Amino acid sequence: MGQVMAVRRTCAGVPILLLCLALTPAMAQQQPDQKSSIPDAPSTSQPPVPAAPELKAAPPGTNPTNPPNQAPPASSSDSGDAPPGPPPPMKINTVPPGSAAKSQSAAQDQLFQLRVNVNQVVVPVRVTDESGHLVSGLLSTDFSVYEDGRKQNLNFFTSDPFALSVAVIVDLGMSDIAVQKVNETFSTLAGSFAGFDEVAIYTYSTSVSQLADFNAVGRKLEGVLNGLRTKHGEVPGVPVTGGPLGPQGPSVNGIPIDSPTTPVTTPSKQSHVLNDAILLAARDLGKRPKDRRKIIFVISDGREYRSDANYGTVLQVLLSNEILVYGIAVGSSSIPGYNKVERLRIPGQGYSNILPKYANATGGEVLAEYSRTAIEEVYSRIIGDARNQYTLGYMTRATPSDTRREVEIRVDRPGCKSSDLRPCVEVFSKEGYYPLPSR
């Protein structure tokens, strides 16, 4: 019986085996289709990459990089928070290929040892008509420059305005009435400068003081000028030469006890160091950038007495640093008729008004005004004249020395009937320069 059941099981397994062998080819043909429809398992090393969408042509007027009806992504320039990217690299060719120095250190040492002698002479020129107004529209061909009588070839010409470096010098040795009149005009003075100018403030009487170094026009300058409004000038009075308050000792009937003769007492004259003030301002201006026009603006009666520096020394510093001197003559020097004797100098008594000498030698200008309103009107005119000048330049063969070179500027205006007595235009420029070596 047991043998019969084993034979039946064996016979029953044979049909199943034959059926499996028959179905194997059909299953092999269907397996690739099923495998293509099942996604692969995600990789453990990198995230799955989505399939790229099908690109279609963008309609006209739209950004092809952004789908329609969607705002473009915000850029760094729109947000304002992200810093700008680095600038593109500059391609600089220093030397031709193959000509570079073998040793880099030797090349650097040679670079820092280069010396260039600059003999460029710059001459600001102010041209006015018979009414004193600036003449515009002149060309370089209208000017002729002569150095020591020899005509020079211009290599620079411009009529563009310049930024100013201005040293304002206020005279506190004038009468108190004149000083107070000037103090009331300081707000107008501050408003005459432009925002790109730089101004320093100096005062002087028996000594020179700098109240403010060169700073841009703004609240700091206004604060210094407001503080200057509290200053006072000289109070004139009769000098005391006798009596109990005089300089002499005790006396009987006007005769000193210790002297058999009556002494003659001469009242002392107070110092008025205008030369020293201009010299200090000129040295400070000489350190300012060369692309600025350098101006000394003096508000004074022009008196000069007992300065340590003389006129010749100060003028050499002015001309060597291309500085122009402008001024407003106030106080006694603004009285009508005073201009006729303002350049007189009494030996041992100093100058009654030395400002015109500085202005004429440097190409500046001095205007005498008495009233407060006139002083305020002159501020803007002088600053404007100093800024809006013609600027000429030429190369010179002069070697560095202390010898002064004379400069003359001539203006030729075709069709102008001029004469020596009645010229069509007035030309103002510096009388010369000193070819000193650069410091």
Summary of the structure (lengths in Angstrom):
residues: 439
radius of gyration: 44.4
end to end distance: 132.5
largest distance: 183.1
contacts: 1087
relative contact order: 0.14
helix: 29%
strand: 22%
